[in-house]
Each structure stands twice: as structure tokens, then as C-alpha cells.
Amino acid sequence: MGSITIRSLAIIVAAVLAAPTPAQGQSSSRDKLPDLSGTWQVETPEGPQEVVIRPDSSASFGDETVRWRLVPDTIYLVLGGEWMGYNFARKGRVLTLWGGDLEEPVELKRIGPPTPRPEGVPVPPIPSASAPGG
């Protein structure tokens, strides 16, 4: 497992989130996407760090909060006003992310449920460019 920068971690953390639910009565390939919400731990050069992925499409790492979108085998995060995609695979309590700006795969271990987004911290806006996966 390679080292990961704080910026890369903040970006991929958002990717770990649960998929939005389709409109009532509609079926979608999103119905089969894994639930990635929770509190995850990742090893960084600074030591273990926590990433919180929430079902409200927000993810937090340290003081940074980002927006995520999940499509089959890819999680997208809004970074700098643009979507960035990372491939992912979940096996039990381990989430592996690769691709995007990562030089090597990164593993996150689920350590518990997600914590609420702090009061006054908004979910970042969706970029004006077309969102991945619809």
C-alpha cells in the first residue's frame, strides 16, 4: 500500500459514500450499489486518519467536507469545482480505492457508523458541469 497525501485522501474519502436513492417507483442500476456510508480509517504518512462518509452525499476528512456520487465501480468526488473519479471495490469492512490521481491503491477500514455533519457545515454544491452517472 503506497502513501497517500492529505489532498488525495480528502478527495477519495468522499468517494466512499452511499449512493443516492432513485425516485420512488423507479428502478435503477444504483439499487445494487454498495452502501459505503460509515466512519473509515486510512493509514497516511501522518498516521491513521478517519474519513466519514454520509448518506446525505457529504464526506469529511479533517476540516474538509466534499460531495460524492457513486456509480457502478466508480466513486466521484467534487474537488475544486470538478468531479474526479476513483475505482473502488468493497470486501466486508475494507474499501479499496485506485485510479484518479492515486499512484497506488489505498485501503480504508470501516470502524463504525457515520457521524452527523457538523452544524453549519453545508454539503458542497454540485458543479455546473454534468454530473457523472446522471
PyRosetta script that sets phi, psi and omega in degrees:
from pyrosetta import init, pose_from_sequence

init()
pose = pose_from_sequence("MGSITIRSLAIIVAAVLAAPTPAQGQSSSRDKLPDLSGTWQVETPEGPQEVVIRPDSSASFGDETVRWRLVPDTIYLVLGGEWMGYNFARKGRVLTLWGGDLEEPVELKRIGPPTPRPEGVPVPPIPSASAPGG")
pose.set_psi(1, 125.9)
pose.set_omega(1, -178.1)
pose.set_phi(2, -81.4)
pose.set_psi(2, 171.5)
pose.set_omega(2, 177.6)
pose.set_phi(3, -79.1)
pose.set_psi(3, 159.1)
pose.set_omega(3, -176.9)
pose.set_phi(4, -132.1)
pose.set_psi(4, 139.6)
pose.set_omega(4, 178.4)
pose.set_phi(5, -82.6)
pose.set_psi(5, 159.4)
pose.set_omega(5, 178.4)
pose.set_phi(6, -60.3)
pose.set_psi(6, -42.1)
pose.set_omega(6, 179.4)
pose.set_phi(7, -62.7)
pose.set_psi(7, -45.9)
pose.set_omega(7, 179.0)
pose.set_phi(8, -61.9)
pose.set_psi(8, -40.3)
pose.set_omega(8, 179.9)
pose.set_phi(9, -64.6)
pose.set_psi(9, -43.6)
pose.set_omega(9, 179.1)
pose.set_phi(10, -60.3)
pose.set_psi(10, -36.4)
pose.set_omega(10, -179.2)
pose.set_phi(11, -70.5)
pose.set_psi(11, -47.3)
pose.set_omega(11, -175.9)
pose.set_phi(12, -76.4)
pose.set_psi(12, -22.1)
pose.set_omega(12, 179.1)
pose.set_phi(13, -59.8)
pose.set_psi(13, -41.8)
pose.set_omega(13, 179.4)
pose.set_phi(14, -64.2)
pose.set_psi(14, -27.1)
pose.set_omega(14, -178.8)
pose.set_phi(15, -69.0)
pose.set_psi(15, -15.5)
pose.set_omega(15, -174.6)
pose.set_phi(16, -83.7)
pose.set_psi(16, -0.4)
pose.set_omega(16, -170.6)
pose.set_phi(17, -78.6)
pose.set_psi(17, 163.9)
pose.set_omega(17, 179.4)
pose.set_phi(18, -72.8)
pose.set_psi(18, 153.7)
pose.set_omega(18, -177.9)
pose.set_phi(19, -77.2)
pose.set_psi(19, 147.8)
pose.set_omega(19, 174.8)
pose.set_phi(20, -66.9)
pose.set_psi(20, 149.8)
pose.set_omega(20, -179.6)
pose.set_phi(21, -81.7)
pose.set_psi(21, 140.3)
pose.set_omega(21, 177.0)
pose.set_phi(22, -67.3)
pose.set_psi(22, 159.7)
pose.set_omega(22, 178.3)
pose.set_phi(23, -57.1)
pose.set_psi(23, 148.1)
pose.set_omega(23, -177.8)
pose.set_phi(24, -54.3)
pose.set_psi(24, 133.1)
pose.set_omega(24, 178.0)
pose.set_phi(25, 86.0)
pose.set_psi(25, -7.3)
pose.set_omega(25, 178.6)
pose.set_phi(26, -100.8)
pose.set_psi(26, 145.9)
pose.set_omega(26, 173.2)
pose.set_phi(27, -107.0)
pose.set_psi(27, 155.3)
pose.set_omega(27, -174.9)
pose.set_phi(28, -155.6)
pose.set_psi(28, 158.1)
pose.set_omega(28, 174.5)
pose.set_phi(29, -64.4)
pose.set_psi(29, -18.9)
pose.set_omega(29, 177.5)
pose.set_phi(30, -66.0)
pose.set_psi(30, -22.7)
pose.set_omega(30, -179.9)
pose.set_phi(31, -57.1)
pose.set_psi(31, -27.2)
pose.set_omega(31, -174.6)
pose.set_phi(32, -99.0)
pose.set_psi(32, 3.6)
pose.set_omega(32, -180.0)
pose.set_phi(33, -73.7)
pose.set_psi(33, 145.3)
pose.set_omega(33, -180.0)
pose.set_phi(34, -70.1)
pose.set_psi(34, 153.1)
pose.set_omega(34, 174.7)
pose.set_phi(35, -85.8)
pose.set_psi(35, 112.6)
pose.set_omega(35, -178.4)
pose.set_phi(36, -101.4)
pose.set_psi(36, 5.9)
pose.set_omega(36, -179.2)
pose.set_phi(37, -66.3)
pose.set_psi(37, 148.0)
pose.set_omega(37, 178.4)
pose.set_phi(38, 148.9)
pose.set_psi(38, -176.3)
pose.set_omega(38, 172.7)
pose.set_phi(39, -104.9)
pose.set_psi(39, 124.7)
pose.set_omega(39, -174.9)
pose.set_phi(40, -118.4)
pose.set_psi(40, 149.0)
pose.set_omega(40, 177.5)
pose.set_phi(41, -117.3)
pose.set_psi(41, 138.2)
pose.set_omega(41, -180.0)
pose.set_phi(42, -134.6)
pose.set_psi(42, 143.5)
pose.set_omega(42, 177.2)
pose.set_phi(43, -84.6)
pose.set_psi(43, 131.0)
pose.set_omega(43, 176.9)
pose.set_phi(44, -125.9)
pose.set_psi(44, 168.7)
pose.set_omega(44, 176.0)
pose.set_phi(45, -58.2)
pose.set_psi(45, -25.0)
pose.set_omega(45, 178.3)
pose.set_phi(46, -86.7)
pose.set_psi(46, -0.4)
pose.set_omega(46, -177.9)
pose.set_phi(47, 110.2)
pose.set_psi(47, -176.2)
pose.set_omega(47, -177.9)
pose.set_phi(48, -64.7)
pose.set_psi(48, 137.7)
pose.set_omega(48, 178.4)
pose.set_phi(49, -128.8)
pose.set_psi(49, 151.5)
pose.set_omega(49, 178.2)
pose.set_phi(50, -103.0)
pose.set_psi(50, 142.3)
pose.set_omega(50, 175.1)
pose.set_phi(51, -123.8)
pose.set_psi(51, 129.2)
pose.set_omega(51, 179.5)
pose.set_phi(52, -110.8)
pose.set_psi(52, 122.5)
pose.set_omega(52, 178.8)
pose.set_phi(53, -112.2)
pose.set_psi(53, 122.8)
pose.set_omega(53, -174.9)
pose.set_phi(54, -111.9)
pose.set_psi(54, 150.7)
pose.set_omega(54, 178.7)
pose.set_phi(55, -68.5)
pose.set_psi(55, -5.4)
pose.set_omega(55, 178.5)
pose.set_phi(56, -86.9)
pose.set_psi(56, 12.2)
pose.set_omega(56, -179.9)
pose.set_phi(57, 76.2)
pose.set_psi(57, 18.9)
pose.set_omega(57, 174.2)
pose.set_phi(58, -112.2)
pose.set_psi(58, 152.5)
pose.set_omega(58, 174.3)
pose.set_phi(59, -139.7)
pose.set_psi(59, 144.8)
pose.set_omega(59, -178.0)
pose.set_phi(60, -128.5)
pose.set_psi(60, 142.0)
pose.set_omega(60, 173.9)
pose.set_phi(61, -140.7)
pose.set_psi(61, 113.5)
pose.set_omega(61, -175.4)
pose.set_phi(62, 61.6)
pose.set_psi(62, -128.9)
pose.set_omega(62, -179.9)
pose.set_phi(63, -90.2)
pose.set_psi(63, -1.9)
pose.set_omega(63, -176.1)
pose.set_phi(64, -95.4)
pose.set_psi(64, 135.7)
pose.set_omega(64, 174.9)
pose.set_phi(65, -122.7)
pose.set_psi(65, 132.1)
pose.set_omega(65, -179.1)
pose.set_phi(66, -128.1)
pose.set_psi(66, 167.5)
pose.set_omega(66, 175.9)
pose.set_phi(67, -103.3)
pose.set_psi(67, 147.2)
pose.set_omega(67, 179.3)
pose.set_phi(68, -129.3)
pose.set_psi(68, 163.8)
pose.set_omega(68, 173.4)
pose.set_phi(69, -147.7)
pose.set_psi(69, 134.6)
pose.set_omega(69, -177.4)
pose.set_phi(70, -113.6)
pose.set_psi(70, 130.8)
pose.set_omega(70, 172.6)
pose.set_phi(71, -129.9)
pose.set_psi(71, 166.0)
pose.set_omega(71, -177.6)
pose.set_phi(72, -49.7)
pose.set_psi(72, 124.6)
pose.set_omega(72, 176.7)
pose.set_phi(73, 62.4)
pose.set_psi(73, 5.4)
pose.set_omega(73, 178.7)
pose.set_phi(74, -137.7)
pose.set_psi(74, 137.0)
pose.set_omega(74, 171.8)
pose.set_phi(75, -113.2)
pose.set_psi(75, 133.6)
pose.set_omega(75, 180.0)
pose.set_phi(76, -110.5)
pose.set_psi(76, 139.2)
pose.set_omega(76, 176.8)
pose.set_phi(77, -123.4)
pose.set_psi(77, 146.4)
pose.set_omega(77, 175.0)
pose.set_phi(78, -90.0)
pose.set_psi(78, 115.6)
pose.set_omega(78, 178.7)
pose.set_phi(79, -130.2)
pose.set_psi(79, 124.1)
pose.set_omega(79, -179.8)
pose.set_phi(80, 61.0)
pose.set_psi(80, 30.3)
pose.set_omega(80, 178.1)
pose.set_phi(81, 82.1)
pose.set_psi(81, 7.0)
pose.set_omega(81, 178.9)
pose.set_phi(82, -132.7)
pose.set_psi(82, 154.5)
pose.set_omega(82, 177.1)
pose.set_phi(83, -79.4)
pose.set_psi(83, 137.9)
pose.set_omega(83, 172.2)
pose.set_phi(84, -127.8)
pose.set_psi(84, 132.6)
pose.set_omega(84, -176.1)
pose.set_phi(85, -103.4)
pose.set_psi(85, 145.1)
pose.set_omega(85, 175.7)
pose.set_phi(86, -133.5)
pose.set_psi(86, 136.3)
pose.set_omega(86, 173.3)
pose.set_phi(87, -73.5)
pose.set_psi(87, 151.6)
pose.set_omega(87, 178.0)
pose.set_phi(88, -145.9)
pose.set_psi(88, 157.2)
pose.set_omega(88, 171.6)
pose.set_phi(89, -144.6)
pose.set_psi(89, 135.4)
pose.set_omega(89, 177.5)
pose.set_phi(90, -116.3)
pose.set_psi(90, 131.5)
pose.set_omega(90, 176.0)
pose.set_phi(91, -132.4)
pose.set_psi(91, 102.1)
pose.set_omega(91, -177.3)
pose.set_phi(92, 63.7)
pose.set_psi(92, -123.0)
pose.set_omega(92, -177.8)
pose.set_phi(93, -93.8)
pose.set_psi(93, 12.9)
pose.set_omega(93, -179.2)
pose.set_phi(94, -117.0)
pose.set_psi(94, 128.0)
pose.set_omega(94, 177.4)
pose.set_phi(95, -114.6)
pose.set_psi(95, 124.3)
pose.set_omega(95, 178.7)
pose.set_phi(96, -110.2)
pose.set_psi(96, 130.9)
pose.set_omega(96, 178.3)
pose.set_phi(97, -119.3)
pose.set_psi(97, 142.2)
pose.set_omega(97, 176.3)
pose.set_phi(98, -152.7)
pose.set_psi(98, 167.5)
pose.set_omega(98, 180.0)
pose.set_phi(99, 90.1)
pose.set_psi(99, -160.4)
pose.set_omega(99, -177.5)
pose.set_phi(100, 56.7)
pose.set_psi(100, -129.2)
pose.set_omega(100, 179.2)
pose.set_phi(101, -97.7)
pose.set_psi(101, 12.2)
pose.set_omega(101, 179.9)
pose.set_phi(102, -83.9)
pose.set_psi(102, 133.5)
pose.set_omega(102, 178.0)
pose.set_phi(103, -79.9)
pose.set_psi(103, -28.6)
pose.set_omega(103, 179.7)
pose.set_phi(104, -141.1)
pose.set_psi(104, 159.2)
pose.set_omega(104, 176.6)
pose.set_phi(105, -59.9)
pose.set_psi(105, 150.8)
pose.set_omega(105, 179.1)
pose.set_phi(106, -124.9)
pose.set_psi(106, 134.9)
pose.set_omega(106, 177.6)
pose.set_phi(107, -106.4)
pose.set_psi(107, 135.4)
pose.set_omega(107, 173.8)
pose.set_phi(108, -119.2)
pose.set_psi(108, 139.4)
pose.set_omega(108, 179.1)
pose.set_phi(109, -112.4)
pose.set_psi(109, 128.2)
pose.set_omega(109, -179.7)
pose.set_phi(110, -72.7)
pose.set_psi(110, 125.8)
pose.set_omega(110, -178.3)
pose.set_phi(111, -116.3)
pose.set_psi(111, -2.8)
pose.set_omega(111, 177.8)
pose.set_phi(112, 168.7)
pose.set_psi(112, -176.0)
pose.set_omega(112, 179.6)
pose.set_phi(113, -74.0)
pose.set_psi(113, 165.1)
pose.set_omega(113, 178.5)
pose.set_phi(114, -71.2)
pose.set_psi(114, 148.8)
pose.set_omega(114, 172.9)
pose.set_phi(115, -93.2)
pose.set_psi(115, 155.2)
pose.set_omega(115, 179.5)
pose.set_phi(116, -63.8)
pose.set_psi(116, 151.4)
pose.set_omega(116, 174.1)
pose.set_phi(117, -66.3)
pose.set_psi(117, 133.7)
pose.set_omega(117, -179.0)
pose.set_phi(118, -57.6)
pose.set_psi(118, 143.6)
pose.set_omega(118, 179.4)
pose.set_phi(119, -58.2)
pose.set_psi(119, 135.8)
pose.set_omega(119, 178.6)
pose.set_phi(120, 87.1)
pose.set_psi(120, -4.0)
pose.set_omega(120, 177.5)
pose.set_phi(121, -101.1)
pose.set_psi(121, 108.5)
pose.set_omega(121, -177.4)
pose.set_phi(122, -78.4)
pose.set_psi(122, 159.1)
pose.set_omega(122, 169.7)
pose.set_phi(123, -73.5)
pose.set_psi(123, 128.5)
pose.set_omega(123, -179.5)
pose.set_phi(124, -56.8)
pose.set_psi(124, 149.9)
pose.set_omega(124, -179.5)
pose.set_phi(125, -68.0)
pose.set_psi(125, 156.9)
pose.set_omega(125, 175.0)
pose.set_phi(126, -77.4)
pose.set_psi(126, 132.9)
pose.set_omega(126, 178.7)
pose.set_phi(127, -59.5)
pose.set_psi(127, 154.4)
pose.set_omega(127, -179.5)
pose.set_phi(128, -69.1)
pose.set_psi(128, -23.7)
pose.set_omega(128, 176.5)
pose.set_phi(129, -67.0)
pose.set_psi(129, 152.6)
pose.set_omega(129, -178.7)
pose.set_phi(130, -53.5)
pose.set_psi(130, 132.7)
pose.set_omega(130, 180.0)
pose.set_phi(131, -78.1)
pose.set_psi(131, 143.3)
pose.set_omega(131, 176.8)
pose.set_phi(132, -66.0)
pose.set_psi(132, 146.5)
pose.set_omega(132, 175.7)
pose.set_phi(133, 72.6)
pose.set_psi(133, 12.8)
pose.set_omega(133, 175.3)
pose.set_phi(134, 104.9)
pose.dump_pdb("model.pdb")
